[in-house]
Amino acid sequence: MFLTVDTNDSRPVYQQIADGVKALIAGGHLREGAALPSVRQVAGDLGVNFNTVATAYRQLQDDGFVTIRHGAGAVVAARSGGDVPAATLRKWLRGVLADLLLAGFGDREIVAAVREELQGLRAKGRVR
C-alpha cells in the first residue's frame, strides 16, 4: 500500500491517510477482504504517531470502508455501492466545484483536473 503525507496539506494527517486508503479502494488497488497494514507499520512507514493512524483507521471503519477486528487487524469491507446517498455526494461535489471556481479555475481546467485525478486513481494506485 502506497501512501504519502504532505506537510503542506491543510488536511490533518489522519484525514490524509484515510483519504489515501479510500482512493486506493476506489481505484481498485485494495479490494474487498484485503488486509491493511498494521497501524504500527503505517505509522513507522510514514513517520507519524501511532494514534494518528489509529484515528484514520477508526474513521474508515465509521465510514464503512474497513472492518477492524482487534488482534486481527483491518480489512477492506464489502461495499454495496449505495452506502452514501447520491444527494449527499452531489452536495460535496458542489462544494468542491465552488472552491475551484473561487480559486480561479475555469470550466476546462476543472474538467481536465477531474480527468487527471480519475486517471491517477485508476492507473497507479498512488495518492498524491
Residue, then its C-alpha position, 0 to 999 in steps of 0.5 A: m500500500f502506497l501512501t504519502v503525507d504532505t506537510n503542506d496539506s491543510r488536511p490533518v494527517y489522519q484525514q490524509i491517510a484515510d483519504g489515501v486508503k479510500a482512493l486506493i479502494a476506489g481505484g481498485h488497488l485494495r479490494e474487498g477482504a484485503a488486509l491493511p497494514s498494521v497501524r504500527q507499520v503505517a505509522g513507522d512507514l510514514g513517520v507519524n504517531f501511532n494514534t494518528v493512524a489509529t484515528a484514520y483507521r477508526q474513521l474508515q471503519d465509521d465510514g464503512f470502508v474497513t472492518i477492524r477486528h482487534g488482534a486481527g487487524a483491518v480489512v477492506a469491507a464489502r461495499s454495496g455501492g449505495d452506502v452514501p446517498a447520491a444527494t449527499l455526494r452531489k452536495w460535496l461535489r458542489g462544494v468542491l466545484a465552488d472552491l475551484l471556481l473561487a480559486g480561479f479555475g475555469d470550466r476546462e481546467i476543472v474538467a481536465a483536473v477531474r480527468e487527471e485525478l480519475q486517471g491517477l486513481r485508476a492507473k497507479g494506485r498512488v495518492r498524491 
